[in-house]
Amino acid sequence: MGGRDTNVDSLRGIACILLVTLHVSHSQWGAAGWLEWYADTFTYIRMPLFAFLAGLVYAWRPLTDRALYGQFLSKKVRRLLVPYAIFVPAVGLAGILMGSPPEAGPLHWLLYSIAPYWFLLASFWVFAVVALLDAFHLIETPARVGILIGALLLVNVTVDLEGSSHLLQLAQACYLGLFFVAGLAATRFDWRRTGLRGGIVMAIATLVLFAYTQVPVNGIWSYTSQRMDILGIALGVAFPLAFLALGLSSRFLAWVGGYSSGIFLLHPFAILASRFVLDKAGVDALIPSLLVTAALGIFGSILGVVLLRTFMAGRVALGEKARAPRETVAA
């Protein structure tokens, strides 16, 4: 992987696979009860894992100089808001062409977003606030980070953020921020040094919390929102902490994880295209349809990333630098 962190990239790979397979599951909603179980179960981990990883990686190179805050935000505009402004209208138009148009029109799409791109806008606000706190050295100690996590947790379990207005995804930023700061803390306070003992404790916690989430998922009791479930929130943190401390990795998962940003951006189009082809081919058997759509959602997106990186506009759309890396130019 050329010096990349395979432990972290493997977690990214898991996040990508959950992202695509849950999207595929939702596209077949009602076709089988186990699909709804799968989607409801792993919603506790999917987007929290992306946010946790964002915080973990941010803490590798945090903002420490207030004078560089504007430069930092400009990079996040390129990485998050430029792809948002491109892919939200694009997926909206694709939905119209495929006969499933999103609500309202383009302005509404941009202000209120279209799944899964709400994550980009919400993440921008998280980066903006956390970097500002870091620039003023307000979250450098475990106690201060703990206070911030506690405040975010209180907001999440007392306010139905999922049911709040999705205008500019500000409410969703409060949800993602909780996991982002947990990931930041994992790096900042060197969680992986806890080693096997910490990994085993968190692995046990993950199993216990996963078992707990099966109670509401299977309708034994109801709740207002998964995002207000404190033990469900804890599962979203415990799982990556266990994975990191145990030092788990997979070359395949790490390879997929290396394309995580592109997979996130392109997988809705790969899934739409694969379903269109399957419909035209008359393939309606559930399991083959799911497997083909999920595979194309992942590998079709990776192919799309490779192709887009060959020209400037494609790299800009992916949120990357317009100028190609030297090795790409030389090739």
C-alpha positions, -999 to 999 in steps of 0.1 A, spaced: 0 0 0 30 23 -3 33 34 33 -5 37 39 -19 25 72 -35 -8 63 -54 -10 97 -72 23 90 -76 15 53 -92 -18 62 -117 1 83 -124 23 54 -130 -7 33 -155 -20 57 -172 14 57 -174 13 19 -189 -22 18 -215 -13 44 -223 19 25 -229 1 -8 -246 -30 5 -270 -9 27 -278 13 -3 -285 -19 -23 -307 -32 5 -327 -1 6 -332 -3 -32 -349 -37 -26 -369 -26 4 -398 -50 11 -384 -78 -11 -373 -98 20 -375 -92 57 -338 -100 62 -329 -70 40 -347 -47 64 -330 -64 94 -296 -59 77 -302 -23 70 -315 -14 104 -288 -34 122 -258 -19 104 -271 17 103 -256 19 138 -221 15 123 -222 27 87 -221 66 87 -207 67 123 -177 48 109 -171 72 81 -173 101 106 -150 83 131 -124 77 104 -126 114 93 -118 125 128 -90 99 132 -73 110 100 -78 147 107 -60 143 140 -29 131 122 -25 167 109 -47 189 130 -49 227 126 -28 243 152 -22 278 137 -52 302 137 -36 321 107 -40 289 86 -78 285 93 -88 301 60 -64 279 41 -77 248 59 -113 257 51 -105 263 14 -91 227 13 -123 214 28 -143 234 2 -124 216 -25 -126 182 -9 -163 183 3 -183 212 -11 -171 211 -47 -181 174 -51 -213 182 -32 -222 209 -57 -215 186 -86 -229 152 -75 -261 164 -58 -276 179 -90 -261 149 -110 -278 123 -88 -310 143 -89 -310 144 -126 -302 107 -128 -332 100 -105 -354 119 -129 -341 100 -159 -346 67 -141 -382 76 -131 -376 82 -94 -372 120 -91 -361 135 -57 -383 160 -39 -388 195 -53 -361 210 -75 -324 217 -78 -323 245 -52 -341 223 -27 -316 195 -35 -287 217 -26 -302 232 5 -315 200 19 -293 175 1 -299 141 -14 -287 109 2 -259 100 6 -244 134 -1 -258 150 30 -227 135 47 -204 159 27 -222 190 38 -226 179 74 -189 169 75 -179 204 63 -195 220 93 -178 194 116 -144 201 102 -150 239 104 -160 238 141 -134 212 153 -106 229 134 -116 263 150 -115 247 184 -81 232 177 -68 265 164 -75 280 198 -61 250 216 -94 242 233 -94 204 228 -59 194 235 -65 174 268 -85 143 275 -107 162 299 -116 189 273 -123 163 246 -144 144 271 -165 174 279 -170 180 241 -180 144 236 -203 146 266 -220 177 253 -225 162 219 -239 130 234 -263 150 255 -276 168 224 -279 135 204 -299 116 231 -322 145 240 -329 161 206 -344 141 176 -318 154 152 -329 129 125 -364 144 127 -351 180 127 -349 202 97 -323 191 72 -315 226 60 -278 227 52 -275 195 73 -266 215 104 -285 191 127 -268 161 111 -235 177 118 -242 174 155 -247 137 150 -216 131 129 -195 154 152 -199 129 181 -181 102 161 -157 126 145 -145 137 179 -143 101 191 -120 93 162 -99 124 169 -95 113 205 -84 78 193 -55 94 174 -47 123 198 -45 101 229 -29 71 210 -57 46 216 -39 19 195 -12 17 222 -37 0 245 -30 -30 224 -46 -64 229 -61 -57 263 -80 -26 251 -89 -44 219 -104 -74 237 -124 -51 261 -138 -32 231 -145 -63 211 -165 -77 240 -183 -43 243 -190 -44 206 -206 -79 208 -227 -69 238 -239 -37 223 -246 -54 190 -267 -80 208 -285 -51 226 -293 -34 193 -311 -65 181 -338 -58 207 -352 -26 191 -343 -37 156 -365 -68 160 -393 -47 174 -392 -60 210 -395 -23 219 -397 8 199 -377 40 200 -380 75 186 -348 73 165 -318 50 163 -297 81 166 -311 89 201 -302 54 214 -272 59 237 -261 23 235 -265 23 197 -243 53 196 -218 35 218 -217 6 193 -207 31 166 -176 40 187 -168 6 202 -165 -12 169 -137 9 153 -119 12 187 -118 -27 189 -106 -30 153 -79 -4 158 -66 -18 191 -65 -53 178 -45 -41 147 -68 -60 123 -62 -56 86 -69 -72 52 -52 -64 20 -84 -66 1 -103 -43 25 -74 -19 26 -73 -18 -12 -110 -10 -13 -106 15 15 -79 33 -6 -108 44 -29 -132 52 -1 -139 89 -11 -145 80 -48 -167 50 -39 -188 73 -17 -192 98 -45 -198 74 -74 -216 44 -59 -252 58 -64 -245 60 -102 -229 25 -104 -260 11 -86 -284 29 -108 -266 17 -139 -264 -19 -127 -301 -20 -119 -309 -5 -153 -289 -32 -170 -304 -60 -149 -339 -48 -156 -332 -47 -193 -317 -82 -191 -348 -94 -173 -328 -105 -142 -352 -102 -112 -340 -130 -89 -333 -114 -56 -299 -129 -46 -282 -126 -80 -296 -91 -83 -282 -81 -49 -248 -96 -55 -243 -81 -90 -256 -46 -79 -233 -46 -48 -203 -58 -67 -208 -32 -95 -215 -6 -68 -180 -12 -54 -159 -22 -84 -177 0 -109 -171 30 -86 -134 21 -84 -132 20 -121 -150 53 -123 -124 68 -99 -95 55 -121 -111 70 -152 -120 104 -136 -84 108 -124 -71 108 -160 -84 143 -167 -86 176 -148 -124 180 -146 -127 145 -132 -101 151 -105 -119 183 -95 -152 164 -93 -136 139 -70 -125 168 -47 -88 162 -56 -62 186 -68 -67 197 -104 -31 189 -113 -24 152 -116 3 136 -93 37 134 -109 36 97 -114 3 100 -133 17 127 -156 48 106 -162 27 76 -171 
